[in-house]
Amino acid sequence: MINKRLLIKNLLSHNDENSFYDKKQKLSFSSRDGKAKFLKHICALSNSNPLNNSYIVIGVEDEENKIFGVDFFDDSKIQNLVNAYLNNPPKIEYENVPFPRLPRYKVVGLVSIYPNNKITSLAKNAWKYKRNTIFYRIGSNSMPFLGENFELRNTNSEIVKSIEKNARNNIELTLDGVFDFINKHKPAHNPQYKVFNEQFVLCWAGEQKMINNEEFFSRVDIELINERVQLFFSALDDVQITYNTNSFIITEFIYLGLEKQEKYYPLEKTIIHFKENGKHDIVKEFLFQPPTFDDEIMMNIYNSCNSIIKKIEENSPLSATEHEEVLRLPTNYLICYLHGFVKVSEKLKKAKNYIRNLEDKTTYINYKEALRIIRKVKYH
């Protein structure tokens, strides 16, 4: 098994990006050009490495290789983006890798591009890049191929094989990883480990809470010690955890409903399945079935939210009642979205600065959570 932290260090020891790896300060999927540039690099790395893995390291300063990290990233839609835009898309995987000197909420992102030994090209236009364009790597640059009859060439398999071999895990690294995990978590979060299939070591810790006689956890850290890959659920997330001989299962819930009618709804299940061949899969299953409310009530809530947004845009003073309603604005807009009001996120973003500057920061946290759920529901 490859220790992903060691792998990243080995990749960065090749100070300049090259034809088998790239490094980025961050990824941006919120803009057309950000998506297109990412697709260009995936296409180029795949075409330049037909017989070996290639990589993109995220959260590294380009000039001096300084590791500053990025936020945890949910990779659920990256493969679908690649599949939608590329002919012969490679299989890719995004992993969150913790580093010792980074803050708890920061990781290094690792994108692994697996070889498919096929020519990959754009299946449709992406920003300024035209359909059917083939990209490949010249050193650290992803370039469009302008000639005819592009040929795949195996030039990196031996060096990448050597880098990956030097990143293999061992007993000492595994034990160090377990002790590191346990020592950095509060005893109240009950850090613990479990061995699967006599070869995988998984550590996890979380803040326990009992809700209606059911056990939930928040602030959950999960680390696959052998590979130093981390999963994270914040203080906003309420999850239930179960496991069996071969699988570790995390079910995420959201607390949702009209005022004084809220309850927990299952949102998504993450299953880490450990195989006998020394490999594992992380599979996500979307579970959410939104609540339904009276259409007339929802229209009234939607109009009330829009009225508040209009006043905020016009810098008009809010009444005492409207100040109270602002505190529920993210949740109410989220419920409206689930009832078919599809422009909710655009309207909610207009109040971002106002909500962020509120003395009570809970509303801004709820704002970010509402947009996260809207993105997840929209994707599925």
N, C-alpha and C positions, 0 to 999 in steps of 0.2 A: 504494500500500500504506500502511496506517495504522500509524504508530509507536505501539505500545500504551503506552509510557511517556509520550509526549507527550499521548496521549488521556487518560490518568489525570490528568495535571497539569491539562489543560483542564477535565475534569469537576470536579476539586476546586476549581478557581477559582470555581465556583458553590458558595459555602461551605456552603449548606444543601442537603440532599437535596431533590429535587423530583420531578416526575411522570415524568422520564425517567432518573433514576439514584438509586441508594441507596448507602450506605456502611456497612460493618460492621467491627467489630474482628476478628471471626472467624466462621466457620461451624461449626455442630455438627450432625453427622449421627448421633451416637451416642445421641441421645435422641429420643423421639417429638415433643416440643415443638420441638426444634431443626429436625427435618425439616419439621414442619408450618409453622413460621414462614418457612422458606426457600421452600416451595411457595406460601405466601400472597404473598410478594413477587414471585415469578416470575409468578404469575397476575395480580397487580395491574399490574405493569409491562407485561406483554404486552397487557392490555386497554386500557391508557392510551396505548399507542404502536403502533397498528395498522399504521402505514406507515413506521416508522423503528426503528432499533436502540435498545435501552435497556440499561442497565448496572448492575452491582453491583460496587463496589470493596471488596476485603477487605484488612484489615490497616491501617486508618486510625482514629486516635482521633477520636471524633465531634465533640468540642467545638472543638478547635483545628486540625483537619485534619492532625495530626501523623502522619507515616508511620512506623510501627514494624514493619510486615511480619508475615508468617505463614510457617509451614513450607511447603515444597514440597507440593503436593497432587496426587494422582492423580485425574483427573477421570472415570475410566472408568465410574462408575456414576451420575453426576449426571443425564445425559440419560435413563437408564432409570428413575430415580426420578421424574422429571417425567412421562415417558410413562405410568408406572403409575398416577399419582395425578391427572392432569389430563385433562379433555376438551379437545380441540383444543390439545394441548401445543405450545408454540413450540420451535423448535430453539434450544438453548443451547450455550455453549462456555465452558469454564473454562481460563484461561491464567495461567501463572506469569511475572510480569514483574519482572526485576531492577531495583533502584534503587541508585545509586552509594554512598550512605552506609549501606546496610544490610549486615549481616554476610553472608558468602558463602552461608550456609544459609537466609537469609530472602529472601522476595520479596513483592511485592504481588499478590494474586489479583484477576483481572478476569473477571467473569461477563458474557458478552455474550448478550443475549436478542434473537433475530432476529424481525422482524415476520411474522405470518401472516394478519393482517386477519380473524381469526375471534375469536368470543367464547370465552374460556378460563374453565373453571370446575373445581371439584373433582369428580373422578369417583367418589370415595368418601370416607368420613370420615377426617380427619387430625387427631389429637389432639382439641381442642375445636371444630374447624371442621367443619361439616356438609357432607355430600355435596350437590353442585349449587350450592354457594355461589360467587358471582362476586365477585372483589375488583377494586378499581380504586384509583388514586392520587388523593388530595387533598393537593397539596403534597408533603410528605415522608412522609405516612402512607398505608399500605395499608389500605383500608377495605372492609368487606363491602357489597355493593349490596343495599339492602333494598326497593327498589321493584320495578316490573315493566317488562319490555321494555327491557333495558339496550341502549344504543346505543354503538357504537364511534365515537370522535371523533378526528380527526387534528388535534392541537394542537401537536405538538412537532417535526414533521419538518424544518422550516426551521432551527430552532436547533440540532438534533442534526446536521444536514447541515453547518452552519457549523463546529461543534466538530470533527467528523471531518475536514473539509477542512483545518483548521488543524493537524491532527495528521498530515498526509501526510509521508512520508519524503522526503529529498533526498540528493544525493550527499555533502554535507558530513556529515550525520548518519550515513550509512552508513559512511563512512571512519572517523569518530570511533568508531563502534561496534566496528569491526574492531580498531583500535589499542587501544581500552580492553580488549577481550577478551584480546588477545595480551599486553598489559603486565601484566595482573593474574594471569596464570597462570605457574607455574614453567616454565622451559625444559625441565625433565625430563619434563613432561607434554605436551610437543610441541604447543603451541597452533597451530592452522592454520585456514585458511578454504578454502571451495570455493564456486564460483558455479554455480548451476543455472539452466538456460533463459535465460541471459544477463541475469537480472534478480534472482534470489534469491541472497543471500549468507548462507551458513551457516558459523559458526565452531564448532570443537569441540576439546576437549583431554581427556586422560585418562592415568592411570597404567598403563603397559603391563606385562603379565606374560605369561610363556610357561608354559603348563601342558600337559604331554604333547605338546610340539611344536606346540601351537595358541596363537594370539595372543588374549589377553583384555585387557580394560581395566576399571579401577575408578576411582572418583572422577571420573566423566565429566561434564563440562559441555558442553551443546549450546545454542547461541543462534542464533535466526533474527534476524539483524541488522536486516533491513528493518523488522521489526515489534517488535523488542526483546522477544521471547518466549523463555523459557528452559526447557529440559528438564534434568533432573539425575538422576544415578545415584550412589549413595553409595559409601563404601569397602566396604560390605557386598555391593554388587552386582558381579557379574562379567558383563561383556557383550562381545559380539563386534559389530564395526561393519563394514558393507559399504555401498557406494553405486554407483550407475550414473548415467546421464545425467539421469534425472528423479527419482530417489529416494535418500533416505538411510535406512538400515535399521539398527536397533539390536535385537539379540537378547539377552535377559536369561536367565541361567542361575542355578540354585540348586544348592548342594553339599549332597547329601542321602544318607542311608543309615544303616544300623546301624554301630556302631563298627568302624572298620578296613575297612568295605565301602562307604564313601562314594564317590560319583562325581557328575559334573555332569549335570543334566537341564535341557533348555530349558524356560523358564517362559512367556515372552511376547515377542512381536515387535512393535516399534513402527516403523511405516513413515511417513516424511514424504514425501509425494508432491507434487511441484511441477508445476503445470499451466501450459499455454500462455497462459491468460487472466489471468495475474497473481495467481492464487489457489493455495492449497495445502491439502491434507488431511493430518491426522495420524490414522492408523488403527492400532488395536491388534489383534493376533491372538493369542489364548490358545493355547499350545502344549503345556501341561503334561500329561504322562502319568505318574502317580505309580508308583514302584516297588512291587512286591508282595513280601511276606515270609510265612513260615509263620505260620498263624493262632495256633498254640499259643505260638510265640515272642512274637507281638504281644500276646497276652493276658497273658503273664508280664510283659512290659515295662509294659503299661498298669496292671496291679495294683501293680507296684513303684513306679511314679510316683504312684499314688493313695496308697500307704502313706506316701511322703515328704510329700505334701501334707497328709495327716492329722496327721503329727507337727508340721509347721510351724504348722498351725492351733491345735494344742494346746500349742504352745511346748515340745514335748518335745525333748530333745537328740538330734541325729543321730549315728549311728555314723560312723567314719572312711570306711567304704565308701559310706554314704549321702551324705556330704559330696561324695565324688567323683561320685556319680550325679546330684547336684543340678546339676553343671556341664553335664550332657547332658540335663537335664530338658526344656528348651524343644524341642530337636531330637527327643527321643524322643516327646514329646507330639504334635509335628507329624506324625511318622510314624504314630502311632496315629490321629490325625484322618484321615489319608489312607486308613486301613484301616477307616473307618466308625465310629470312636468319636467321635460328634458333639458330646459335651459337654466336649471337651478344653479349649476356650478358657476356659470358665467355671472349670474346675479350675485351669488355669494362672494365671489372674488372681489366684487366692487366694494364690499365692506371690510376687506382684509385689514387695511391700515387702521380703520376705526376699531375693529375688534382687537387687533394686536396691541393697541394703546390703552385698552381698558385696564383698570387697576386689578380686577379679578382675572387672572391669567387662565382660569379654567375654560372660559368661553373660547379663547384662542386655541387651546388644546382641542376642544370639541370641534372647532372649525377645521383644523388639520385632519382630525379623525373622520369627519363627514366627507371631506374631499377624497380621502383614501378609500373609503367604502364606496363612494360614487364611482371612482376609477375602477375598482375591483368588480363591481356589479356591471358596469358598462362593458368591461372586457369580456365577462362571462355571458 
